[in-house]
């Protein structure tokens, strides 16, 4: 059974992006200093520990997660074809 690449990419991307968005906003609501999560600015261009930065983090998280999910499905399908070769009938 092959994996659908765009579907897995979308699922992983939404999960990753929403996680960054919700964690950023949750920490802002609780008036946290955000020392740890603000380090995402080094990974995602334009991300800051702010309300708008959470949206930027969502976009970058979705893009990054989509690529990771797509590649996981692609490599899974390649491995599936490699290891499930039909056996010759003797």
C-alpha positions as CSV (number, residue, x, y, z in Angstrom):
1,X,0.0,0.0,0.0
2,X,1.5,3.3,-1.1
3,X,1.2,6.5,0.9
4,X,-0.3,9.6,-0.6
5,X,2.5,12.1,-0.6
6,X,0.4,15.3,-0.7
7,X,-2.0,14.0,2.0
8,X,0.8,13.1,4.4
9,X,2.7,16.3,3.6
10,X,-0.5,18.4,4.4
11,X,-1.1,16.5,7.6
12,X,2.4,16.9,8.9
13,X,2.6,20.5,7.8
14,X,-0.7,21.4,9.5
15,X,0.4,19.7,12.7
16,X,3.8,21.3,12.7
17,X,2.5,24.8,11.8
18,X,-0.4,24.7,14.3
19,X,1.9,23.5,17.0
20,X,4.2,26.5,16.6
21,X,1.3,28.9,16.3
22,X,-0.6,27.6,19.4
23,X,2.5,27.2,21.6
24,X,3.6,30.8,20.7
25,X,0.2,32.2,21.5
26,X,-0.2,30.1,24.6
27,X,3.0,31.4,26.0
28,X,2.0,35.0,25.1
29,X,-1.3,34.6,26.9
30,X,0.5,33.4,30.0
31,X,3.1,36.2,29.9
32,X,6.0,33.9,29.5
33,X,9.4,35.4,28.5
34,X,9.6,33.0,25.6
35,X,13.3,32.4,25.8
36,X,13.2,28.9,24.4
37,X,10.6,29.4,21.6
38,X,12.1,32.7,20.4
39,X,15.1,30.6,19.2
40,X,13.0,29.5,16.3
41,X,13.8,32.9,14.8
42,X,17.2,31.4,13.9
43,X,15.5,28.6,12.0
44,X,12.5,30.4,10.5
45,X,13.2,33.7,8.8
46,X,10.9,36.4,10.1
47,X,9.7,34.5,13.2
48,X,9.6,36.6,16.4
49,X,8.0,35.9,19.8
50,X,4.9,37.9,19.1
51,X,1.3,37.5,17.9
52,X,2.3,38.1,14.3
53,X,5.4,35.9,14.8
54,X,3.1,33.0,15.6
55,X,1.5,33.4,12.2
56,X,4.9,33.6,10.5
57,X,5.9,30.4,12.5
58,X,2.7,28.7,11.3
59,X,3.6,29.4,7.6
60,X,7.2,28.3,8.0
61,X,6.1,25.3,10.1
62,X,3.6,24.2,7.4
63,X,6.1,24.5,4.6
64,X,8.8,22.6,6.5
65,X,6.3,20.0,7.8
66,X,4.9,19.5,4.3
67,X,8.4,18.9,2.9
68,X,9.2,16.4,5.7
69,X,5.9,14.6,5.3
70,X,6.2,14.4,1.5
71,X,9.7,13.0,1.8
72,X,8.7,10.4,4.4
73,X,6.0,9.2,2.0
74,X,8.3,9.2,-1.0
75,X,11.0,7.2,0.8
76,X,8.4,4.8,2.2
77,X,7.1,4.2,-1.3
78,X,10.6,3.6,-2.7
79,X,11.4,1.2,0.1
80,X,8.1,-0.6,-0.4
81,X,8.8,-1.1,-4.1
82,X,12.4,-2.2,-3.3
83,X,11.5,-4.8,-0.6
84,X,8.3,-6.1,-2.1
85,X,9.6,-7.4,-5.3
86,X,7.5,-10.3,-6.7
87,X,9.2,-13.7,-6.2
88,X,9.8,-15.7,-9.3
89,X,7.7,-18.7,-9.8
90,X,9.8,-21.9,-10.2
